[in-house]
Each structure stands twice: as structure tokens, then as C-alpha cells.
Amino acid sequence: MSKLIYLDNAATTSVRPEVFEAMKPYYLENYSNPSSVYSFAGEAKKAMEDARKVIADSLGAAATEIYFTGGGSESDNWVLKGVAEAYQSKGKHIITSRIEHHAVLHTCEYLEKHGYEITYLDVDENGIVKLDELEKAITPETILISVMFANNEIGSIQPIKEIGAIAKEHGILFHTDAVQAFGQVPINVDELGIDMLSSSGHKLNGPKGIGFLYIRKGVKIRSFVHGGAQERKRRAGTENVPGIVGYGVAAERAVRTMKERTDKEIQVRDHFIDRILKEIPYVKLNGDRTKRLPNNVNVSFQFIEGESMLLMLDNYGVCASSGSACTSGSLDPSHVLLAIGLPHEIAHGSLRMTLSEETTMEDADFVVDKLKEIVAYLRSMSPFYEDFIKKQKN
């Protein structure tokens, strides 16, 4: 292996050097508990509140609407369980989509076991929610719509503004899991009609173990973690000051560099997609061609297994994925690919490559060249491919 080409940035990203440097003092020097009353703790408190304001400003929100959590999964759980409990006197119906992250889907399954009704919206062949079906699903009992901003597997970006408008028209709260989108696309919570938004630091060159939940002022939501009075009595536990500081630096950088960074990612992404579709037969792009995250490439190759591709790419120093890292131990095909209509045998041959600003055209060409060899080799051992070719010739 001569070089590592990391193409799994949807799973996690590297911590930027400036993020790491900003965090270090709060491990080694100012290690105080920000809830303490002495001046030493006041420095940590100020650093934490400065980060909160940076994140709030990036969303067009108020600092008092940002609550720090342990990550995206906790934020999603908090929304669904907290709203369900707070608004159960109004109704017990929640609307989501079939392609949500499992942090949402498994929490919805939990709520179903506790008497709540969940509607799982279908999506079209590109993974986009159908707005007319969303409208039809709303009942007088509906208390929450939760639809992710952009899908973690296929990268499709949802019509968030339209969903927000529908929710507002019907007096329903709207939450979006923006774990993949925050820092990759511009987000203004007021312009988009978002009432709650989840995010996670390690998806945008920040540290792991830190996230936030935006909660619009006036939204009722029960506390999820009980204990002390941290986070304005809504989320107990000693604050992760180094993580919060690091997240603030990562968020500021992500917003400041977004245009230049994502323009480059889009160029490399489209080069990847164009070469794969033109030079490798029997392959399908998953997700919308243009309404997708700047760094997402997801393709399915017929007649081969995705896991075999990953292992062979790994031999060349290429890190990629066949879907979400959270389900990499599962033998079942991706629920997202099945939801967009792929049959099992094609869904199993999927490959997700998620780029960073450091991914070059040369990296893309190297990976595509190797992919062509790998796919040809794996298909040469496939009896299904052999039968298919015979039928094509007859």
C-alpha cells in the first residue's frame, strides 16, 4: 500500500489540526468544570458559550436555542422521545421516511411499542420524499414530522423548505436530521421552517462524542438526560468543554470555507460518477444526480458483492463503504437502497464513496482504474454474469 485514499467521510472525518489545537488547552490547562463558580471555571464557560454562538450564527438561530449533546444519535432520540412525551395530549402520530438513519427508525420502533403511530413515507427512485404523500399522511393526531436533510448513504437532499412550509401550515413540529448536511450545504432554520435540527461534530472535521440539537424557542420538549441543571436544565451532565470548543472551530471553518470546498468536491464527485457510468457496464447511480451532497458517490454494480469490492479496494489503500458504517456488520441489504426500489441482488453490489476537500482528481482516476479491474475480475467468477452474457449473445 503506497498511499491511503480515504473515501468514507460520511462515516467520520479527520480532526483538523486547528480544531485539535483549540481543544488541547481544555484538556491540559483549563480543565475546569464550567458549572463551577470560580474564575478558573469562568474561562471554560466563556469558551463553551462562544462556540455555542458560532454554531447558532451558522444556522441563523439564537445561542439559547443550541443544546450540546453526545452526538447525532442522542439528538435524534431526544427529539422523538421528548416531543412524543410533551405533546401526547395533542396526539400520538409521527411522520418520518423509510430512508432515515437508524437513530430515527429504531427510536420510532421503540415509540410504536409504547402506543404511538408512525407513518413511514415512501420515497421516489432518487430517494426523495413525495410531498403529496406527506400531505395525505397528516392527521389531527400528528405532532411531529421528522425527515432527514440529506441521506447518509445515497446523498439525496430532501425538499426541506417545502416540508417546513407544510408542517407550519398544519401546526406540526418539523425536525430534520442534518448530520450529513450541516457544513456541506447552507442551512438557515428560519428560511427553511425547521423547528429542531440534529448534528454531529465528527462529520465535519470536529471531534467524536459531541453533537448539538437546535430547538426553536417555544417548542415544548421533555429532558432526555436527567441529573444536573446543565444546558438550561434540559440536558444534564458535565459539559464536554474540549469537544464543544472543537466543534465551534470546526463549524466556523466549515461555513467559512463551504463554497470553495464544496465546489471542488462537486467537480471530483462528478468526475467519479461520469467515469464510472461511462467506463463500467451494468452499473447504476443511486440517489439524485444533482440534488445530492457535494461529496457523495453511491453506485451499484450488477453481478457482484459490495463486500468483495471493499476488501479488494482496501488492498490498494482505498477506504470506502457499502452503506452506513452503523450497519456494516449486517448481512441484509441497505434499507435505503431497497426503499428506492433496488432488488436485493443489485443492492448487495453497492459502493459508497464520500469525498473530502483533500480528494484529488488523481485519486479519483486511480480508484476508478482499480474499480474497473476489480469489477471485471469479480464478474469473471460470477455464474450469474456468465449466464447474463450468454443470453445477451443469443
Salt bridges, closest charged atoms under 4 A:
ASP8 OD1 - ARG352 NH2 3.14
GLU18 OE1 - ARG16 NE 3.66
GLU18 OE2 - ARG253 NE 3.21
GLU21 OE2 - LYS24 NZ 3.65
GLU49 OE2 - LYS45 NZ 3.99
GLU49 OE1 - ARG52 NE 2.83
ASP50 OD2 - LYS46 NZ 2.82
ASP57 OD2 - LYS53 NZ 2.80
GLU74 OE1 - ARG235 NH2 2.73
ASP76 OD1 - HIS175 NE2 3.55
GLU85 OE2 - ARG222 NE 3.76
ASP122 OD1 - ARG98 NE 2.75
GLU133 OE2 - LYS130 NZ 3.91
GLU135 OE1 - HIS170 NE2 3.07
ASP190 OD1 - ARG216 NH1 2.78
ASP195 OD1 - ARG216 NE 3.24
GLU231 OE1 - ARG52 NH1 2.83
GLU252 OE2 - ARG256 NE 2.87
ASP263 OD2 - LYS259 NZ 2.50
ASP270 OD1 - ARG269 NE 2.97
ASP270 OD1 - ARG289 NH1 3.23
ASP274 OD1 - ARG289 NH2 2.77
GLU279 OE1 - ARG275 NH2 2.83
GLU279 OE1 - LYS372 NZ 2.89
GLU305 OE1 - HIS348 ND1 3.88
GLU357 OE1 - ARG253 NH2 2.86
GLU358 OE2 - ARG16 NH1 3.68
ASP363 OD1 - LYS3 NZ 2.62
ASP365 OD1 - HIS271 NE2 2.70
ASP365 OD1 - ARG275 NH1 2.91
ASP369 OD1 - ARG275 NH2 2.72
GLU386 OE2 - LYS390 NZ 3.53
